[in-house]
Amino acid sequence: MKRSRAFTLIELLVVIAIIAILMGILMPALKKAKNQAQSSACQGNLKNFGFAVQMYIQDNDDKFPHPASCYFNQLTPYPNEDGDRWKRRCNGNVYLREHPEYASEFFTYLAEARALICPTFKRLAKSTRFHSDFADESDGVVNYMPWYNYSMNAYLGMKEGGYGVLRSLDVRTPAQVFTFADESCMVKPGYFRQGLNDTALYPIHPTSEAPDWIKRAGSKWNVRPGPASEGGHGEFCDVIAGFHNAPSGDPIGGKGNVVFLDGHVAAHATEESFALAWPY
Protein backbone atom coordinates (compact mmCIF):
# COMPACT_ATOMS: atom_id res chain seq x y z
CA MET A 1 0.00 0.00 0.00
CA LYS A 2 1.43 3.37 -1.06
CA ARG A 3 1.60 6.17 1.45
CA SER A 4 0.79 9.70 0.23
CA ARG A 5 3.66 12.11 0.64
CA ALA A 6 2.90 15.54 2.19
CA PHE A 7 5.05 18.67 2.11
CA THR A 8 7.41 19.02 5.02
CA LEU A 9 7.49 22.19 7.09
CA ILE A 10 10.82 23.17 5.55
CA GLU A 11 9.42 22.76 2.04
CA LEU A 12 6.41 24.94 2.88
CA LEU A 13 8.66 27.63 4.34
CA VAL A 14 10.82 27.58 1.21
CA VAL A 15 7.75 28.00 -1.02
CA ILE A 16 6.45 30.87 1.14
CA ALA A 17 9.87 32.54 1.03
CA ILE A 18 9.99 32.27 -2.77
CA ILE A 19 6.49 33.78 -3.07
CA ALA A 20 7.49 36.63 -0.75
CA ILE A 21 10.59 37.35 -2.82
CA LEU A 22 8.58 37.37 -6.04
CA MET A 23 6.02 39.73 -4.50
CA GLY A 24 8.82 42.00 -3.37
CA ILE A 25 10.11 42.13 -6.92
CA LEU A 26 6.73 42.57 -8.62
CA MET A 27 5.08 45.13 -6.32
CA PRO A 28 7.46 48.03 -7.10
CA ALA A 29 7.12 47.27 -10.82
CA LEU A 30 3.32 47.23 -10.56
CA LYS A 31 3.35 50.48 -8.58
CA LYS A 32 5.60 52.10 -11.17
CA ALA A 33 3.33 50.94 -13.99
CA LYS A 34 0.29 52.34 -12.18
CA ASN A 35 2.03 55.69 -11.62
CA GLN A 36 3.02 55.88 -15.27
CA ALA A 37 -0.53 55.09 -16.37
CA GLN A 38 -1.94 57.82 -14.13
CA SER A 39 0.65 60.30 -15.39
CA SER A 40 -0.23 59.44 -19.00
CA ALA A 41 -3.93 60.00 -18.28
CA CYS A 42 -3.05 63.34 -16.68
CA GLN A 43 -1.02 64.38 -19.73
CA GLY A 44 -3.99 63.53 -21.94
CA ASN A 45 -6.20 65.77 -19.81
CA LEU A 46 -3.74 68.65 -20.06
CA LYS A 47 -3.43 68.21 -23.81
CA ASN A 48 -7.10 69.15 -24.03
CA PHE A 49 -6.46 72.19 -21.85
CA GLY A 50 -3.81 73.23 -24.37
CA PHE A 51 -6.34 72.93 -27.21
CA ALA A 52 -8.87 74.94 -25.21
CA VAL A 53 -6.38 77.78 -24.65
CA GLN A 54 -5.57 77.93 -28.36
CA MET A 55 -9.23 78.03 -29.35
CA TYR A 56 -10.01 80.67 -26.74
CA ILE A 57 -7.23 83.07 -27.75
CA GLN A 58 -8.13 82.66 -31.44
CA ASP A 59 -11.68 83.78 -30.65
CA ASN A 60 -10.68 86.58 -28.26
CA ASP A 61 -8.21 88.84 -30.02
CA ASP A 62 -5.23 86.69 -28.93
CA LYS A 63 -6.01 87.39 -25.26
CA PHE A 64 -5.63 84.82 -22.49
CA PRO A 65 -8.48 84.15 -20.07
CA HIS A 66 -8.00 85.70 -16.64
CA PRO A 67 -6.33 83.08 -14.40
CA ALA A 68 -8.35 84.00 -11.31
CA SER A 69 -11.62 83.37 -13.13
CA CYS A 70 -10.66 80.94 -15.89
CA TYR A 71 -13.11 78.34 -14.51
CA PHE A 72 -15.82 80.38 -12.79
CA ASN A 73 -17.88 83.39 -13.87
CA GLN A 74 -17.60 85.12 -10.49
CA LEU A 75 -15.32 85.18 -7.47
CA THR A 76 -18.02 85.84 -4.90
CA PRO A 77 -19.90 82.81 -3.44
CA TYR A 78 -22.68 81.18 -5.42
CA PRO A 79 -26.15 80.56 -3.91
CA ASN A 80 -25.49 76.92 -3.00
CA GLU A 81 -21.82 77.38 -2.16
CA ASP A 82 -20.85 76.85 1.45
CA GLY A 83 -17.55 78.51 2.29
CA ASP A 84 -15.47 80.71 -0.01
CA ARG A 85 -13.78 80.41 -3.39
CA TRP A 86 -10.55 79.09 -1.86
CA LYS A 87 -12.25 75.71 -1.35
CA ARG A 88 -13.93 75.30 -4.72
CA ARG A 89 -11.59 72.59 -5.96
CA CYS A 90 -12.98 70.23 -3.31
CA ASN A 91 -16.58 71.44 -3.09
CA GLY A 92 -18.89 69.26 -5.16
CA ASN A 93 -21.65 71.87 -4.85
CA VAL A 94 -19.86 73.96 -7.48
CA TYR A 95 -18.68 71.13 -9.73
CA LEU A 96 -19.00 72.79 -13.11
CA ARG A 97 -19.96 69.66 -15.02
CA GLU A 98 -23.13 69.60 -12.91
CA HIS A 99 -23.48 73.38 -12.52
CA PRO A 100 -22.66 74.91 -15.92
CA GLU A 101 -24.47 78.09 -14.87
CA TYR A 102 -21.37 78.93 -12.79
CA ALA A 103 -18.90 78.36 -15.62
CA SER A 104 -16.77 81.06 -17.21
CA GLU A 105 -16.58 81.65 -20.95
CA PHE A 106 -13.24 79.84 -21.10
CA PHE A 107 -14.65 76.77 -19.37
CA THR A 108 -17.00 76.20 -22.28
CA TYR A 109 -13.91 75.48 -24.41
CA LEU A 110 -13.10 72.52 -22.16
CA ALA A 111 -16.04 70.46 -23.38
CA GLU A 112 -13.68 67.87 -24.88
CA ALA A 113 -11.60 67.49 -21.71
CA ARG A 114 -12.22 63.98 -20.38
CA ALA A 115 -11.35 64.99 -16.83
CA LEU A 116 -10.48 68.15 -14.91
CA ILE A 117 -8.41 66.35 -12.31
CA CYS A 118 -5.31 64.18 -12.29
CA PRO A 119 -5.97 60.59 -11.10
CA THR A 120 -3.00 60.77 -8.73
CA PHE A 121 -4.17 64.06 -7.25
CA LYS A 122 -7.67 62.73 -6.72
CA ARG A 123 -6.32 59.83 -4.69
CA LEU A 124 -4.05 62.02 -2.57
CA ALA A 125 -6.64 64.75 -2.04
CA LYS A 126 -9.03 62.29 -0.41
CA SER A 127 -6.47 61.52 2.26
CA THR A 128 -6.48 64.05 5.12
CA ARG A 129 -2.74 63.45 5.44
CA PHE A 130 -2.19 65.45 2.27
CA HIS A 131 -4.60 68.34 2.82
CA SER A 132 -3.16 71.82 2.79
CA ASP A 133 -4.38 74.43 5.23
CA PHE A 134 -6.97 75.42 2.59
CA ALA A 135 -8.55 72.00 2.17
CA ASP A 136 -9.40 70.35 5.47
CA GLU A 137 -12.54 68.22 5.55
CA SER A 138 -13.26 69.46 9.07
CA ASP A 139 -13.45 73.14 8.08
CA GLY A 140 -17.10 73.09 7.04
CA VAL A 141 -16.78 72.24 3.36
CA VAL A 142 -20.01 70.55 2.34
CA ASN A 143 -20.10 67.71 -0.19
CA TYR A 144 -16.31 67.23 -0.19
CA MET A 145 -15.37 66.06 -3.68
CA PRO A 146 -12.01 66.95 -5.27
CA TRP A 147 -12.86 67.64 -8.91
CA TYR A 148 -10.10 69.82 -10.34
CA ASN A 149 -6.41 70.44 -9.79
CA TYR A 150 -5.24 72.00 -13.06
CA SER A 151 -4.33 75.63 -12.42
CA MET A 152 -3.57 78.37 -14.91
CA ASN A 153 -0.25 80.19 -15.06
CA ALA A 154 -0.98 83.36 -13.07
CA TYR A 155 1.48 85.44 -15.14
CA LEU A 156 -0.69 85.04 -18.24
CA GLY A 157 -3.90 86.97 -18.74
CA MET A 158 -3.35 89.71 -16.18
CA LYS A 159 -1.05 92.58 -15.35
CA GLU A 160 0.05 92.76 -11.74
CA GLY A 161 2.66 95.22 -10.60
CA GLY A 162 3.35 95.99 -14.25
CA TYR A 163 4.25 92.39 -15.03
CA GLY A 164 2.43 89.61 -16.83
CA VAL A 165 1.26 89.28 -20.42
CA LEU A 166 -2.25 89.64 -21.79
CA ARG A 167 -1.73 88.18 -25.28
CA SER A 168 -0.06 85.01 -26.50
CA LEU A 169 2.07 86.89 -29.04
CA ASP A 170 3.77 88.66 -26.13
CA VAL A 171 5.23 85.37 -24.88
CA ARG A 172 8.74 85.14 -26.26
CA THR A 173 9.25 81.38 -25.98
CA PRO A 174 5.89 79.52 -26.27
CA ALA A 175 7.63 76.14 -25.91
CA GLN A 176 9.03 77.12 -22.51
CA VAL A 177 6.03 78.77 -20.83
CA PHE A 178 3.19 76.65 -19.51
CA THR A 179 -0.47 77.64 -19.60
CA PHE A 180 -1.93 75.04 -17.22
CA ALA A 181 -0.25 72.70 -14.75
CA ASP A 182 -0.76 70.06 -12.12
CA GLU A 183 -0.96 71.78 -8.75
CA SER A 184 -0.74 69.91 -5.49
CA CYS A 185 -2.73 70.27 -2.26
CA MET A 186 0.44 69.78 -0.21
CA VAL A 187 2.72 72.38 1.35
CA LYS A 188 6.38 72.40 2.36
CA PRO A 189 7.27 75.23 4.77
CA GLY A 190 10.32 77.16 3.65
CA TYR A 191 9.87 75.96 0.06
CA PHE A 192 6.23 76.67 -0.84
CA ARG A 193 3.52 77.88 1.48
CA GLN A 194 0.24 77.19 -0.30
CA GLY A 195 -1.50 74.14 -1.61
CA LEU A 196 -4.19 74.33 -4.27
CA ASN A 197 -6.64 77.05 -3.27
CA ASP A 198 -7.79 78.74 -6.47
CA THR A 199 -7.35 78.52 -10.25
CA ALA A 200 -4.17 80.63 -10.54
CA LEU A 201 -0.67 79.22 -10.00
CA TYR A 202 1.64 81.92 -8.56
CA PRO A 203 5.22 80.77 -7.97
CA ILE A 204 6.21 84.25 -6.72
CA HIS A 205 3.54 86.51 -5.27
CA PRO A 206 3.25 89.44 -5.41
CA THR A 207 4.45 89.35 -9.00
CA SER A 208 6.25 92.70 -8.63
CA GLU A 209 8.88 90.92 -6.51
CA ALA A 210 9.81 88.49 -9.29
CA PRO A 211 12.37 90.76 -11.06
CA ASP A 212 14.34 91.10 -7.80
CA TRP A 213 14.45 87.32 -7.43
CA ILE A 214 15.74 87.00 -11.00
CA LYS A 215 18.38 89.67 -10.40
CA ARG A 216 19.66 87.87 -7.31
CA ALA A 217 19.69 84.51 -9.09
CA GLY A 218 21.22 85.82 -12.32
CA SER A 219 18.56 84.22 -14.53
CA LYS A 220 14.98 83.03 -14.22
CA TRP A 221 16.30 79.48 -14.75
CA ASN A 222 18.29 79.78 -11.53
CA VAL A 223 15.37 80.84 -9.32
CA ARG A 224 14.63 77.96 -6.95
CA PRO A 225 12.43 77.68 -3.87
CA GLY A 226 13.99 76.93 -0.51
CA PRO A 227 16.56 78.27 1.96
CA ALA A 228 19.81 79.82 0.74
CA SER A 229 21.77 77.07 2.50
CA GLU A 230 20.30 74.63 0.00
CA GLY A 231 20.72 76.84 -3.05
CA GLY A 232 17.20 78.29 -2.86
CA HIS A 233 16.12 81.92 -3.12
CA GLY A 234 13.12 81.98 -0.79
CA GLU A 235 9.67 80.54 -0.27
CA PHE A 236 7.42 80.17 -3.31
CA CYS A 237 3.68 80.63 -3.10
CA ASP A 238 2.39 77.94 -5.52
CA VAL A 239 4.32 75.25 -7.37
CA ILE A 240 3.95 72.57 -9.99
CA ALA A 241 2.96 69.37 -8.20
CA GLY A 242 5.61 66.77 -7.41
CA PHE A 243 3.42 63.72 -6.90
CA HIS A 244 4.05 61.83 -10.15
CA ASN A 245 6.58 59.02 -9.64
CA ALA A 246 7.53 60.47 -6.26
CA PRO A 247 10.02 58.39 -4.24
CA SER A 248 8.85 56.49 -1.18
CA GLY A 249 8.64 58.73 1.86
CA ASP A 250 8.62 61.94 -0.21
CA PRO A 251 5.17 62.45 -1.81
CA ILE A 252 6.26 65.74 -3.39
CA GLY A 253 9.67 64.64 -4.62
CA GLY A 254 8.52 63.62 -8.09
CA LYS A 255 7.20 65.72 -10.96
CA GLY A 256 4.01 67.36 -12.17
CA ASN A 257 2.62 67.64 -15.70
CA VAL A 258 2.28 70.94 -17.54
CA VAL A 259 1.00 71.96 -20.96
CA PHE A 260 2.99 74.64 -22.75
CA LEU A 261 1.70 77.45 -24.94
CA ASP A 262 2.89 75.62 -28.06
CA GLY A 263 0.69 72.65 -27.08
CA HIS A 264 3.20 70.04 -25.94
CA VAL A 265 2.92 68.38 -22.54
CA ALA A 266 5.79 67.36 -20.27
CA ALA A 267 6.58 66.54 -16.64
CA HIS A 268 8.67 68.95 -14.57
CA ALA A 269 9.85 69.26 -10.98
CA THR A 270 8.55 71.81 -8.48
CA GLU A 271 11.91 73.62 -8.59
CA GLU A 272 11.18 74.66 -12.17
CA SER A 273 7.82 76.28 -11.37
CA PHE A 274 8.93 79.89 -11.69
CA ALA A 275 11.22 79.47 -14.71
CA LEU A 276 8.45 77.75 -16.68
CA ALA A 277 5.78 80.24 -15.61
CA TRP A 278 7.62 83.55 -16.12
CA PRO A 279 6.76 84.63 -19.70
CA TYR A 280 9.78 86.88 -20.34
C-alpha positions as CSV (number, residue, x, y, z in Angstrom):
1,M,0.0,0.0,0.0
2,K,1.4,3.4,-1.1
3,R,1.6,6.2,1.5
4,S,0.8,9.7,0.2
5,R,3.7,12.1,0.6
6,A,2.9,15.5,2.2
7,F,5.1,18.7,2.1
8,T,7.4,19.0,5.0
9,L,7.5,22.2,7.1
10,I,10.8,23.2,5.6
11,E,9.4,22.8,2.0
12,L,6.4,24.9,2.9
13,L,8.7,27.6,4.3
14,V,10.8,27.6,1.2
15,V,7.7,28.0,-1.0
16,I,6.5,30.9,1.1
17,A,9.9,32.5,1.0
18,I,10.0,32.3,-2.8
19,I,6.5,33.8,-3.1
20,A,7.5,36.6,-0.7
21,I,10.6,37.3,-2.8
22,L,8.6,37.4,-6.0
23,M,6.0,39.7,-4.5
24,G,8.8,42.0,-3.4
25,I,10.1,42.1,-6.9
26,L,6.7,42.6,-8.6
27,M,5.1,45.1,-6.3
28,P,7.5,48.0,-7.1
29,A,7.1,47.3,-10.8
30,L,3.3,47.2,-10.6
31,K,3.3,50.5,-8.6
32,K,5.6,52.1,-11.2
33,A,3.3,50.9,-14.0
34,K,0.3,52.3,-12.2
35,N,2.0,55.7,-11.6
36,Q,3.0,55.9,-15.3
37,A,-0.5,55.1,-16.4
38,Q,-1.9,57.8,-14.1
39,S,0.7,60.3,-15.4
40,S,-0.2,59.4,-19.0
41,A,-3.9,60.0,-18.3
42,C,-3.0,63.3,-16.7
43,Q,-1.0,64.4,-19.7
44,G,-4.0,63.5,-21.9
45,N,-6.2,65.8,-19.8
46,L,-3.7,68.7,-20.1
47,K,-3.4,68.2,-23.8
48,N,-7.1,69.1,-24.0
49,F,-6.5,72.2,-21.8
50,G,-3.8,73.2,-24.4
51,F,-6.3,72.9,-27.2
52,A,-8.9,74.9,-25.2
53,V,-6.4,77.8,-24.7
54,Q,-5.6,77.9,-28.4
55,M,-9.2,78.0,-29.4
56,Y,-10.0,80.7,-26.7
57,I,-7.2,83.1,-27.8
58,Q,-8.1,82.7,-31.4
59,D,-11.7,83.8,-30.7
60,N,-10.7,86.6,-28.3
61,D,-8.2,88.8,-30.0
62,D,-5.2,86.7,-28.9
63,K,-6.0,87.4,-25.3
64,F,-5.6,84.8,-22.5
65,P,-8.5,84.1,-20.1
66,H,-8.0,85.7,-16.6
67,P,-6.3,83.1,-14.4
68,A,-8.4,84.0,-11.3
69,S,-11.6,83.4,-13.1
70,C,-10.7,80.9,-15.9
71,Y,-13.1,78.3,-14.5
72,F,-15.8,80.4,-12.8
73,N,-17.9,83.4,-13.9
74,Q,-17.6,85.1,-10.5
75,L,-15.3,85.2,-7.5
76,T,-18.0,85.8,-4.9
77,P,-19.9,82.8,-3.4
78,Y,-22.7,81.2,-5.4
79,P,-26.2,80.6,-3.9
80,N,-25.5,76.9,-3.0
81,E,-21.8,77.4,-2.2
82,D,-20.9,76.8,1.5
83,G,-17.5,78.5,2.3
84,D,-15.5,80.7,0.0
85,R,-13.8,80.4,-3.4
86,W,-10.6,79.1,-1.9
87,K,-12.3,75.7,-1.4
88,R,-13.9,75.3,-4.7
89,R,-11.6,72.6,-6.0
90,C,-13.0,70.2,-3.3
91,N,-16.6,71.4,-3.1
92,G,-18.9,69.3,-5.2
93,N,-21.6,71.9,-4.8
94,V,-19.9,74.0,-7.5
95,Y,-18.7,71.1,-9.7
96,L,-19.0,72.8,-13.1
97,R,-20.0,69.7,-15.0
98,E,-23.1,69.6,-12.9
99,H,-23.5,73.4,-12.5
100,P,-22.7,74.9,-15.9
101,E,-24.5,78.1,-14.9
102,Y,-21.4,78.9,-12.8
103,A,-18.9,78.4,-15.6
104,S,-16.8,81.1,-17.2
105,E,-16.6,81.7,-21.0
106,F,-13.2,79.8,-21.1
107,F,-14.7,76.8,-19.4
108,T,-17.0,76.2,-22.3
109,Y,-13.9,75.5,-24.4
110,L,-13.1,72.5,-22.2
111,A,-16.0,70.5,-23.4
112,E,-13.7,67.9,-24.9
113,A,-11.6,67.5,-21.7
114,R,-12.2,64.0,-20.4
115,A,-11.3,65.0,-16.8
116,L,-10.5,68.1,-14.9
117,I,-8.4,66.3,-12.3
118,C,-5.3,64.2,-12.3
119,P,-6.0,60.6,-11.1
120,T,-3.0,60.8,-8.7
121,F,-4.2,64.1,-7.2
122,K,-7.7,62.7,-6.7
123,R,-6.3,59.8,-4.7
124,L,-4.0,62.0,-2.6
125,A,-6.6,64.7,-2.0
126,K,-9.0,62.3,-0.4
127,S,-6.5,61.5,2.3
128,T,-6.5,64.0,5.1
129,R,-2.7,63.5,5.4
130,F,-2.2,65.5,2.3
131,H,-4.6,68.3,2.8
132,S,-3.2,71.8,2.8
133,D,-4.4,74.4,5.2
134,F,-7.0,75.4,2.6
135,A,-8.5,72.0,2.2
136,D,-9.4,70.4,5.5
137,E,-12.5,68.2,5.6
138,S,-13.3,69.5,9.1
139,D,-13.5,73.1,8.1
140,G,-17.1,73.1,7.0
141,V,-16.8,72.2,3.4
142,V,-20.0,70.6,2.3
143,N,-20.1,67.7,-0.2
144,Y,-16.3,67.2,-0.2
145,M,-15.4,66.1,-3.7
146,P,-12.0,67.0,-5.3
147,W,-12.9,67.6,-8.9
148,Y,-10.1,69.8,-10.3
149,N,-6.4,70.4,-9.8
150,Y,-5.2,72.0,-13.1
151,S,-4.3,75.6,-12.4
152,M,-3.6,78.4,-14.9
153,N,-0.3,80.2,-15.1
154,A,-1.0,83.4,-13.1
155,Y,1.5,85.4,-15.1
156,L,-0.7,85.0,-18.2
157,G,-3.9,87.0,-18.7
158,M,-3.4,89.7,-16.2
159,K,-1.1,92.6,-15.4
160,E,0.1,92.8,-11.7
161,G,2.7,95.2,-10.6
162,G,3.3,96.0,-14.3
163,Y,4.3,92.4,-15.0
164,G,2.4,89.6,-16.8
165,V,1.3,89.3,-20.4
166,L,-2.3,89.6,-21.8
167,R,-1.7,88.2,-25.3
168,S,-0.1,85.0,-26.5
169,L,2.1,86.9,-29.0
170,D,3.8,88.7,-26.1
171,V,5.2,85.4,-24.9
172,R,8.7,85.1,-26.3
173,T,9.2,81.4,-26.0
174,P,5.9,79.5,-26.3
175,A,7.6,76.1,-25.9
176,Q,9.0,77.1,-22.5
177,V,6.0,78.8,-20.8
178,F,3.2,76.6,-19.5
179,T,-0.5,77.6,-19.6
180,F,-1.9,75.0,-17.2
181,A,-0.2,72.7,-14.8
182,D,-0.8,70.1,-12.1
183,E,-1.0,71.8,-8.8
184,S,-0.7,69.9,-5.5
185,C,-2.7,70.3,-2.3
186,M,0.4,69.8,-0.2
187,V,2.7,72.4,1.3
188,K,6.4,72.4,2.4
189,P,7.3,75.2,4.8
190,G,10.3,77.2,3.6
191,Y,9.9,76.0,0.1
192,F,6.2,76.7,-0.8
193,R,3.5,77.9,1.5
194,Q,0.2,77.2,-0.3
195,G,-1.5,74.1,-1.6
196,L,-4.2,74.3,-4.3
197,N,-6.6,77.1,-3.3
198,D,-7.8,78.7,-6.5
199,T,-7.4,78.5,-10.3
200,A,-4.2,80.6,-10.5
201,L,-0.7,79.2,-10.0
202,Y,1.6,81.9,-8.6
203,P,5.2,80.8,-8.0
204,I,6.2,84.3,-6.7
205,H,3.5,86.5,-5.3
206,P,3.2,89.4,-5.4
207,T,4.5,89.4,-9.0
208,S,6.2,92.7,-8.6
209,E,8.9,90.9,-6.5
210,A,9.8,88.5,-9.3
211,P,12.4,90.8,-11.1
212,D,14.3,91.1,-7.8
213,W,14.4,87.3,-7.4
214,I,15.7,87.0,-11.0
215,K,18.4,89.7,-10.4
216,R,19.7,87.9,-7.3
217,A,19.7,84.5,-9.1
218,G,21.2,85.8,-12.3
219,S,18.6,84.2,-14.5
220,K,15.0,83.0,-14.2
221,W,16.3,79.5,-14.7
222,N,18.3,79.8,-11.5
223,V,15.4,80.8,-9.3
224,R,14.6,78.0,-7.0
225,P,12.4,77.7,-3.9
226,G,14.0,76.9,-0.5
227,P,16.6,78.3,2.0
228,A,19.8,79.8,0.7
229,S,21.8,77.1,2.5
230,E,20.3,74.6,0.0
231,G,20.7,76.8,-3.1
232,G,17.2,78.3,-2.9
233,H,16.1,81.9,-3.1
234,G,13.1,82.0,-0.8
235,E,9.7,80.5,-0.3
236,F,7.4,80.2,-3.3
237,C,3.7,80.6,-3.1
238,D,2.4,77.9,-5.5
239,V,4.3,75.3,-7.4
240,I,3.9,72.6,-10.0
241,A,3.0,69.4,-8.2
242,G,5.6,66.8,-7.4
243,F,3.4,63.7,-6.9
244,H,4.0,61.8,-10.1
245,N,6.6,59.0,-9.6
246,A,7.5,60.5,-6.3
247,P,10.0,58.4,-4.2
248,S,8.8,56.5,-1.2
249,G,8.6,58.7,1.9
250,D,8.6,61.9,-0.2
251,P,5.2,62.5,-1.8
252,I,6.3,65.7,-3.4
253,G,9.7,64.6,-4.6
254,G,8.5,63.6,-8.1
255,K,7.2,65.7,-11.0
256,G,4.0,67.4,-12.2
257,N,2.6,67.6,-15.7
258,V,2.3,70.9,-17.5
259,V,1.0,72.0,-21.0
260,F,3.0,74.6,-22.8
261,L,1.7,77.4,-24.9
262,D,2.9,75.6,-28.1
263,G,0.7,72.7,-27.1
264,H,3.2,70.0,-25.9
265,V,2.9,68.4,-22.5
266,A,5.8,67.4,-20.3
267,A,6.6,66.5,-16.6
268,H,8.7,68.9,-14.6
269,A,9.8,69.3,-11.0
270,T,8.5,71.8,-8.5
271,E,11.9,73.6,-8.6
272,E,11.2,74.7,-12.2
273,S,7.8,76.3,-11.4
274,F,8.9,79.9,-11.7
275,A,11.2,79.5,-14.7
276,L,8.4,77.7,-16.7
277,A,5.8,80.2,-15.6
278,W,7.6,83.5,-16.1
279,P,6.8,84.6,-19.7
280,Y,9.8,86.9,-20.3
